[in-house]
Amino acid sequence: MAELWFHIATESYPEYAGSLLDRLYAHFELLRLNPGMGSHREGIGGDVCLFPVEKINVIYRLDGEDLIILRVHHSALDSNTLRL
């Protein structure tokens, strides 16, 4: 998350970087409470789900009741070719 913030802050808008991270963390909590909101991605592997937040994809899985964030990346990248 620090790398994402740094990239946005230095390449684009510093104010946007902080607010985006706030929104992402709020969505992490929403996903923890409602894990079925994401779409299953068999092409990525196993029981992995994807949930879009603006132009960012959150890739996650559940481990019992725990939400495991596997990757957060820009939606322009092909999620099916990413290594987790």
MMTF fields as JSON, N, C-alpha, C and O atoms, coordinates in Angstrom:
{
  "mmtfVersion": "1.0.0",
  "mmtfProducer": "UNKNOWN",
  "numBonds": 335,
  "numAtoms": 336,
  "numGroups": 84,
  "numChains": 1,
  "numModels": 1,
  "chainsPerModel": [1],
  "groupsPerChain": [84],
  "chainIdList": ["A"],
  "bondAtomList": [4, 2, 8, 6, 12, 10, 16, 14, 20, 18, 24, 22, 28, 26, 32, 30, 36, 34, 40, 38, 44, 42, 48, 46, 52, 50, 56, 54, 60, 58, 64, 62, 68, 66, 72, 70, 76, 74, 80, 78, 84, 82, 88, 86, 92, 90, 96, 94, 100, 98, 104, 102, 108, 106, 112, 110, 116, 114, 120, 118, 124, 122, 128, 126, 132, 130, 136, 134, 140, 138, 144, 142, 148, 146, 152, 150, 156, 154, 160, 158, 164, 162, 168, 166, 172, 170, 176, 174, 180, 178, 184, 182, 188, 186, 192, 190, 196, 194, 200, 198, 204, 202, 208, 206, 212, 210, 216, 214, 220, 218, 224, 222, 228, 226, 232, 230, 236, 234, 240, 238, 244, 242, 248, 246, 252, 250, 256, 254, 260, 258, 264, 262, 268, 266, 272, 270, 276, 274, 280, 278, 284, 282, 288, 286, 292, 290, 296, 294, 300, 298, 304, 302, 308, 306, 312, 310, 316, 314, 320, 318, 324, 322, 328, 326, 332, 330],
  "bondOrderList": [1, 1, 1, 1, 1, 1, 1, 1, 1, 1, 1, 1, 1, 1, 1, 1, 1, 1, 1, 1, 1, 1, 1, 1, 1, 1, 1, 1, 1, 1, 1, 1, 1, 1, 1, 1, 1, 1, 1, 1, 1, 1, 1, 1, 1, 1, 1, 1, 1, 1, 1, 1, 1, 1, 1, 1, 1, 1, 1, 1, 1, 1, 1, 1, 1, 1, 1, 1, 1, 1, 1, 1, 1, 1, 1, 1, 1, 1, 1, 1, 1, 1, 1],
  "groupList": [{"groupName": "MET", "atomNameList": ["N", "CA", "C", "O"], "elementList": ["N", "C", "C", "O"], "formalChargeList": [0, 0, 0, 0], "bondAtomList": [1, 0, 2, 1, 3, 2], "bondOrderList": [1, 1, 2], "singleLetterCode": "M", "chemCompType": "L-PEPTIDE LINKING"}, {"groupName": "ALA", "atomNameList": ["N", "CA", "C", "O"], "elementList": ["N", "C", "C", "O"], "formalChargeList": [0, 0, 0, 0], "bondAtomList": [1, 0, 2, 1, 3, 2], "bondOrderList": [1, 1, 2], "singleLetterCode": "A", "chemCompType": "L-PEPTIDE LINKING"}, {"groupName": "GLU", "atomNameList": ["N", "CA", "C", "O"], "elementList": ["N", "C", "C", "O"], "formalChargeList": [0, 0, 0, 0], "bondAtomList": [1, 0, 2, 1, 3, 2], "bondOrderList": [1, 1, 2], "singleLetterCode": "E", "chemCompType": "L-PEPTIDE LINKING"}, {"groupName": "LEU", "atomNameList": ["N", "CA", "C", "O"], "elementList": ["N", "C", "C", "O"], "formalChargeList": [0, 0, 0, 0], "bondAtomList": [1, 0, 2, 1, 3, 2], "bondOrderList": [1, 1, 2], "singleLetterCode": "L", "chemCompType": "L-PEPTIDE LINKING"}, {"groupName": "TRP", "atomNameList": ["N", "CA", "C", "O"], "elementList": ["N", "C", "C", "O"], "formalChargeList": [0, 0, 0, 0], "bondAtomList": [1, 0, 2, 1, 3, 2], "bondOrderList": [1, 1, 2], "singleLetterCode": "W", "chemCompType": "L-PEPTIDE LINKING"}, {"groupName": "PHE", "atomNameList": ["N", "CA", "C", "O"], "elementList": ["N", "C", "C", "O"], "formalChargeList": [0, 0, 0, 0], "bondAtomList": [1, 0, 2, 1, 3, 2], "bondOrderList": [1, 1, 2], "singleLetterCode": "F", "chemCompType": "L-PEPTIDE LINKING"}, {"groupName": "HIS", "atomNameList": ["N", "CA", "C", "O"], "elementList": ["N", "C", "C", "O"], "formalChargeList": [0, 0, 0, 0], "bondAtomList": [1, 0, 2, 1, 3, 2], "bondOrderList": [1, 1, 2], "singleLetterCode": "H", "chemCompType": "L-PEPTIDE LINKING"}, {"groupName": "ILE", "atomNameList": ["N", "CA", "C", "O"], "elementList": ["N", "C", "C", "O"], "formalChargeList": [0, 0, 0, 0], "bondAtomList": [1, 0, 2, 1, 3, 2], "bondOrderList": [1, 1, 2], "singleLetterCode": "I", "chemCompType": "L-PEPTIDE LINKING"}, {"groupName": "THR", "atomNameList": ["N", "CA", "C", "O"], "elementList": ["N", "C", "C", "O"], "formalChargeList": [0, 0, 0, 0], "bondAtomList": [1, 0, 2, 1, 3, 2], "bondOrderList": [1, 1, 2], "singleLetterCode": "T", "chemCompType": "L-PEPTIDE LINKING"}, {"groupName": "SER", "atomNameList": ["N", "CA", "C", "O"], "elementList": ["N", "C", "C", "O"], "formalChargeList": [0, 0, 0, 0], "bondAtomList": [1, 0, 2, 1, 3, 2], "bondOrderList": [1, 1, 2], "singleLetterCode": "S", "chemCompType": "L-PEPTIDE LINKING"}, {"groupName": "TYR", "atomNameList": ["N", "CA", "C", "O"], "elementList": ["N", "C", "C", "O"], "formalChargeList": [0, 0, 0, 0], "bondAtomList": [1, 0, 2, 1, 3, 2], "bondOrderList": [1, 1, 2], "singleLetterCode": "Y", "chemCompType": "L-PEPTIDE LINKING"}, {"groupName": "PRO", "atomNameList": ["N", "CA", "C", "O"], "elementList": ["N", "C", "C", "O"], "formalChargeList": [0, 0, 0, 0], "bondAtomList": [1, 0, 2, 1, 3, 2], "bondOrderList": [1, 1, 2], "singleLetterCode": "P", "chemCompType": "L-PEPTIDE LINKING"}, {"groupName": "GLY", "atomNameList": ["N", "CA", "C", "O"], "elementList": ["N", "C", "C", "O"], "formalChargeList": [0, 0, 0, 0], "bondAtomList": [1, 0, 2, 1, 3, 2], "bondOrderList": [1, 1, 2], "singleLetterCode": "G", "chemCompType": "PEPTIDE LINKING"}, {"groupName": "ASP", "atomNameList": ["N", "CA", "C", "O"], "elementList": ["N", "C", "C", "O"], "formalChargeList": [0, 0, 0, 0], "bondAtomList": [1, 0, 2, 1, 3, 2], "bondOrderList": [1, 1, 2], "singleLetterCode": "D", "chemCompType": "L-PEPTIDE LINKING"}, {"groupName": "ARG", "atomNameList": ["N", "CA", "C", "O"], "elementList": ["N", "C", "C", "O"], "formalChargeList": [0, 0, 0, 0], "bondAtomList": [1, 0, 2, 1, 3, 2], "bondOrderList": [1, 1, 2], "singleLetterCode": "R", "chemCompType": "L-PEPTIDE LINKING"}, {"groupName": "ASN", "atomNameList": ["N", "CA", "C", "O"], "elementList": ["N", "C", "C", "O"], "formalChargeList": [0, 0, 0, 0], "bondAtomList": [1, 0, 2, 1, 3, 2], "bondOrderList": [1, 1, 2], "singleLetterCode": "N", "chemCompType": "L-PEPTIDE LINKING"}, {"groupName": "VAL", "atomNameList": ["N", "CA", "C", "O"], "elementList": ["N", "C", "C", "O"], "formalChargeList": [0, 0, 0, 0], "bondAtomList": [1, 0, 2, 1, 3, 2], "bondOrderList": [1, 1, 2], "singleLetterCode": "V", "chemCompType": "L-PEPTIDE LINKING"}, {"groupName": "CYS", "atomNameList": ["N", "CA", "C", "O"], "elementList": ["N", "C", "C", "O"], "formalChargeList": [0, 0, 0, 0], "bondAtomList": [1, 0, 2, 1, 3, 2], "bondOrderList": [1, 1, 2], "singleLetterCode": "C", "chemCompType": "L-PEPTIDE LINKING"}, {"groupName": "LYS", "atomNameList": ["N", "CA", "C", "O"], "elementList": ["N", "C", "C", "O"], "formalChargeList": [0, 0, 0, 0], "bondAtomList": [1, 0, 2, 1, 3, 2], "bondOrderList": [1, 1, 2], "singleLetterCode": "K", "chemCompType": "L-PEPTIDE LINKING"}],
  "groupTypeList": [0, 1, 2, 3, 4, 5, 6, 7, 1, 8, 2, 9, 10, 11, 2, 10, 1, 12, 9, 3, 3, 13, 14, 3, 10, 1, 6, 5, 2, 3, 3, 14, 3, 15, 11, 12, 0, 12, 9, 6, 14, 2, 12, 7, 12, 12, 13, 16, 17, 3, 5, 11, 16, 2, 18, 7, 15, 16, 7, 10, 14, 3, 13, 12, 2, 13, 3, 7, 7, 3, 14, 16, 6, 6, 9, 1, 3, 13, 9, 15, 8, 3, 14, 3],
  "groupIdList": [1, 2, 3, 4, 5, 6, 7, 8, 9, 10, 11, 12, 13, 14, 15, 16, 17, 18, 19, 20, 21, 22, 23, 24, 25, 26, 27, 28, 29, 30, 31, 32, 33, 34, 35, 36, 37, 38, 39, 40, 41, 42, 43, 44, 45, 46, 47, 48, 49, 50, 51, 52, 53, 54, 55, 56, 57, 58, 59, 60, 61, 62, 63, 64, 65, 66, 67, 68, 69, 70, 71, 72, 73, 74, 75, 76, 77, 78, 79, 80, 81, 82, 83, 84],
  "secStructList": [7, 2, 2, 2, 2, 2, 2, 2, 2, 2, 2, 1, 7, 2, 2, 2, 2, 2, 2, 2, 2, 2, 2, 2, 2, 2, 2, 2, 2, 2, 2, 2, 2, 7, 4, 4, 4, 1, 3, 3, 7, 6, 6, 6, 7, 6, 6, 7, 3, 3, 3, 3, 3, 6, 6, 3, 3, 3, 3, 3, 3, 3, 3, 6, 6, 3, 3, 3, 3, 3, 3, 3, 3, 3, 6, 6, 1, 7, 4, 4, 4, 7, 7, 7],
  "xCoordList": [0.825, 0.0, 0.873, 0.513, 2.003, 2.907, 3.436, 3.579, 3.725, 4.198, 3.127, 3.423, 1.889, 0.777, 0.636, 0.51, 0.656, 0.552, 1.695, 1.464, 2.926, 4.091, 3.987, 4.263, 3.591, 3.47, 2.449, 2.733, 1.279, 0.245, 0.683, 0.473, 1.281, 1.685, 2.772, 2.779, 3.683, 4.786, 4.472, 5.005, 3.615, 3.314, 2.041, 1.796, 1.252, -0.042, -0.403, 0.185, -1.334, -1.845, -1.634, -2.22, -0.813, -0.571, -1.842, -1.997, -2.752, -3.988, -4.846, -5.49, -4.845, -5.637, -5.089, -5.854, -3.771, -3.144, -3.687, -4.07, -3.726, -4.224, -5.691, -6.103, -6.487, -7.922, -8.232, -9.177, -7.44, -7.646, -7.359, -8.116, -6.278, -5.972, -7.067, -7.421, -7.605, -8.72, -9.908, -10.529, -10.218, -11.345, -11.051, -11.938, -9.804, -9.444, -9.601, -10.171, -9.103, -9.232, -10.699, -11.073, -11.527, -12.966, -13.573, -14.433, -13.13, -13.639, -13.113, -13.812, -11.904, -11.397, -12.326, -12.654, -12.739, -13.652, -15.001, -15.59, -15.492, -16.756, -16.659, -17.586, -15.545, -15.344, -15.229, -15.709, -14.599, -14.484, -15.862, -16.114, -16.752, -18.1, -19.021, -20.0, -18.703, -19.532, -18.635, -18.553, -17.969, -16.972, -17.533, -16.781, -18.823, -19.42, -19.59, -20.069, -19.207, -19.368, -18.458, -18.81, -17.307, -16.375, -16.78, -17.605, -16.194, -16.479, -15.368, -14.187, -15.759, -14.783, -14.002, -14.569, -12.703, -11.805, -11.06, -9.952, -11.66, -11.034, -9.714, -8.796, -9.597, -8.379, -7.183, -6.043, -7.419, -6.328, -5.837, -4.644, -6.775, -6.386, -7.233, -7.57, -7.569, -8.258, -9.522, -10.319, -9.698, -10.902, -10.631, -10.875, -10.126, -9.717, -10.835, -11.514, -11.018, -12.05, -11.42, -10.32, -12.144, -11.712, -12.827, -14.002, -12.453, -13.413, -12.823, -11.754, -13.5, -12.974, -13.333, -14.445, -12.363, -12.567, -11.995, -10.778, -12.88, -12.467, -11.637, -12.134, -10.387, -9.542, -8.566, -7.567, -8.867, -7.998, -8.751, -9.918, -8.075, -8.646, -8.051, -6.837, -8.919, -8.505, -8.706, -9.827, -7.63, -7.699, -7.539, -6.591, -8.473, -8.489, -9.039, -9.6, -8.86, -9.474, -9.84, -9.391, -10.648, -11.024, -10.268, -10.064, -9.862, -9.249, -10.069, -9.787, -11.084, -12.047, -12.826, -13.505, -12.737, -13.405, -12.457, -12.862, -11.198, -10.209, -10.202, -10.228, -10.165, -10.024, -8.534, -7.859, -8.021, -6.612, -6.508, -6.942, -5.932, -5.719, -4.45, -3.366, -4.597, -3.461, -2.731, -1.508, -3.493, -2.884, -3.84, -5.059, -3.272, -4.016, -3.289, -2.104, -3.997, -3.311, -4.264, -5.481, -3.692, -4.481, -5.278, -4.795, -6.48, -7.371, -6.907, -7.42, -5.956, -5.449, -4.617, -4.43, -4.112, -3.35, -4.295, -5.388, -3.892, -4.705, -4.594, -3.537, -5.673, -5.674, -5.353, -4.802, -5.685, -5.469, -3.993, -3.63, -3.137, -1.74, -0.852, 0.366, -1.432, -0.638, -0.209, -0.95, 1.002, 1.446, 1.017, 1.182, 0.474, 0.023, 1.01, 0.793],
  "yCoordList": [-1.179, 0.0, 1.248, 2.263, 1.173, 2.319, 2.613, 3.773, 1.553, 1.745, 2.388, 3.264, 1.959, 2.54, 4.021, 4.855, 4.347, 5.74, 6.558, 7.64, 6.051, 6.774, 7.023, 8.125, 6.003, 6.152, 7.232, 8.112, 7.175, 8.165, 9.555, 10.538, 9.637, 10.934, 11.596, 12.818, 10.814, 11.403, 11.547, 12.438, 10.684, 10.711, 11.468, 11.765, 11.775, 12.352, 13.389, 14.471, 13.101, 14.075, 13.597, 12.592, 14.293, 13.868, 13.803, 12.898, 14.753, 14.756, 13.533, 12.958, 13.15, 11.998, 10.705, 9.799, 10.618, 9.39, 9.041, 7.895, 9.999, 9.736, 9.391, 8.481, 10.102, 9.824, 8.475, 7.796, 8.083, 6.771, 5.668, 4.702, 5.804, 4.777, 4.701, 3.608, 5.836, 5.825, 5.053, 4.255, 5.289, 4.583, 3.093, 2.266, 2.742, 1.325, 0.625, -0.464, 1.235, 0.621, 0.482, -0.503, 1.453, 1.352, 0.183, -0.525, -0.024, -1.151, -2.477, -3.487, -2.502, -3.73, -4.158, -5.338, -3.21, -3.521, -3.984, -4.925, -3.333, -3.738, -5.167, -5.956, -5.503, -6.865, -7.872, -8.999, -7.475, -8.38, -8.739, -9.883, -7.753, -7.98, -8.633, -9.287, -8.452, -8.965, -9.582, -9.04, -10.685, -11.22, -11.665, -11.793, -11.899, -12.316, -11.196, -11.436, -9.974, -8.844, -8.95, -8.467, -9.565, -9.686, -10.795, -11.644, -10.78, -11.84, -12.879, -12.537, -14.159, -15.252, -15.237, -15.01, -15.477, -15.473, -16.796, -16.916, -17.774, -19.09, -19.004, -19.773, -18.081, -17.947, -17.499, -17.737, -16.854, -16.395, -17.538, -17.663, -18.364, -19.517, -19.695, -18.737, -20.951, -21.308, -20.527, -20.278, -20.147, -19.465, -17.957, -17.337, -17.395, -15.992, -15.148, -15.551, -13.957, -13.021, -11.689, -11.353, -10.945, -9.618, -8.629, -8.911, -7.472, -6.413, -5.09, -4.698, -4.385, -3.114, -1.953, -1.872, -1.056, 0.19, 1.285, 1.439, 2.039, 3.037, 2.346, 1.417, 2.763, 2.127, 1.119, 0.759, 0.673, -0.26, -1.575, -1.576, -2.687, -4.003, -4.553, -4.533, -5.038, -5.697, -7.193, -7.646, -7.951, -9.398, -9.996, -9.678, -10.862, -11.374, -12.79, -13.294, -13.408, -14.713, -14.738, -13.902, -15.695, -15.877, -17.061, -18.075, -16.913, -18.007, -18.112, -17.44, -18.961, -19.002, -17.697, -17.369, -16.957, -15.661, -14.506, -13.343, -14.821, -13.784, -13.422, -14.299, -12.133, -11.63, -11.448, -10.713, -12.114, -12.031, -11.238, -11.707, -10.035, -9.228, -9.749, -9.695, -10.252, -10.833, -9.812, -9.853, -8.903, -7.922, -6.761, -6.933, -5.589, -4.379, -3.782, -3.461, -3.627, -3.141, -2.34, -2.387, -1.607, -0.792, -1.711, -2.763, -1.304, -2.141, -2.3, -3.167, -1.493, -1.646, -2.918, -3.4, -3.468, -4.715, -5.896, -5.872, -6.911, -8.115, -8.968, -9.529, -9.056, -9.786, -11.259, -11.879, -11.825, -13.255, -13.603, -14.776, -12.618, -12.899, -12.515, -12.673, -12.021, -11.586, -12.766, -13.737, -12.674, -13.666, -13.208, -12.042, -14.119, -13.77, -14.178, -13.961],
  "zCoordList": [0.0, 0.0, 0.0, -0.597, 0.659, 0.686, -0.714, -1.098, -1.48, -2.846, -3.713, -4.526, -3.541, -4.293, -3.955, -4.851, -2.661, -2.246, -2.841, -3.381, -2.749, -3.239, -4.738, -5.211, -5.476, -6.935, -7.284, -8.096, -6.684, -6.981, -6.521, -7.231, -5.357, -4.808, -5.651, -5.793, -6.207, -6.971, -8.454, -9.115, -8.982, -10.41, -10.749, -11.918, -9.785, -10.067, -9.023, -9.01, -8.165, -7.21, -5.774, -5.374, -4.995, -3.606, -2.768, -1.948, -2.967, -2.18, -2.508, -1.63, -3.773, -4.202, -3.607, -3.279, -3.466, -2.956, -1.578, -1.339, -0.678, 0.672, 0.696, 1.415, -0.081, -0.072, -0.723, -0.321, -1.726, -2.34, -1.33, -1.232, -0.586, 0.422, 1.473, 1.916, 1.876, 2.825, 2.255, 2.956, 0.99, 0.354, 0.227, 0.439, -0.12, -0.225, 1.117, 1.181, 2.192, 3.517, 3.924, 4.561, 3.563, 3.851, 3.079, 3.602, 1.833, 1.053, 1.579, 1.494, 2.119, 2.737, 3.871, 4.0, 4.679, 5.787, 5.253, 5.786, 4.208, 3.588, 3.064, 3.243, 2.42, 1.921, 3.054, 2.937, 4.141, 5.29, 5.822, 6.2, 5.85, 6.359, 5.326, 5.686, 4.041, 2.942, 1.868, 0.765, 2.153, 1.226, -0.119, -1.085, -0.197, -1.459, -2.468, -3.576, -2.11, -3.034, -4.245, -5.322, -4.095, -5.211, -6.156, -5.82, -7.343, -8.31, -8.271, -8.209, -8.307, -8.291, -9.591, -10.66, -9.5, -10.654, -10.717, -10.194, -11.348, -11.47, -12.228, -11.945, -13.19, -13.975, -13.161, -13.56, -12.026, -11.172, -10.299, -10.023, -9.873, -9.077, -7.84, -7.146, -7.581, -6.349, -6.08, -6.984, -4.841, -4.389, -4.28, -3.245, -5.368, -5.397, -5.976, -6.921, -5.389, -5.843, -6.213, -5.775, -7.028, -7.439, -7.132, -7.366, -6.609, -6.322, -6.79, -6.321, -7.714, -8.203, -7.277, -6.756, -7.086, -6.354, -7.246, -7.356, -7.878, -8.862, -9.934, -10.57, -10.161, -11.182, -10.582, -11.205, -9.376, -8.664, -8.458, -8.068, -8.723, -8.445, -7.158, -6.957, -6.3, -5.063, -5.271, -5.499, -5.193, -5.342, -3.951, -3.234, -3.579, -2.211, -2.17, -3.142, -1.019, -0.736, 0.738, 1.523, 1.091, 2.486, 3.057, 2.389, 4.288, 5.048, 6.325, 7.317, 6.287, 7.386, 7.404, 6.432, 8.485, 8.565, 8.25, 8.283, 7.946, 7.669, 6.189, 5.326, 5.904, 4.546, 4.282, 5.002, 3.253, 2.899, 1.593, 0.541, 1.668, 0.469, -0.195, 0.385, -1.416, -2.124, -2.982, -3.113, -3.56, -4.459, -4.667, -4.681, -4.826, -5.165, -6.359, -6.268, -7.492, -8.689, -9.57, -9.394, -10.516, -11.439, -12.364, -12.783, -12.667, -13.475, -14.92, -15.626, -15.383, -16.742, -16.905, -18.022, -15.782, -15.832, -15.942, -15.377, -16.651, -16.812, -15.542, -15.252, -14.807, -13.533, -13.704, -12.794, -14.846, -15.053, -15.275, -15.191, -15.557, -15.797, -14.616, -14.689, -13.543, -12.393, -11.549, -11.391, -11.006, -10.037, -8.649, -8.291, -7.884, -6.548, -5.529, -4.337]
}
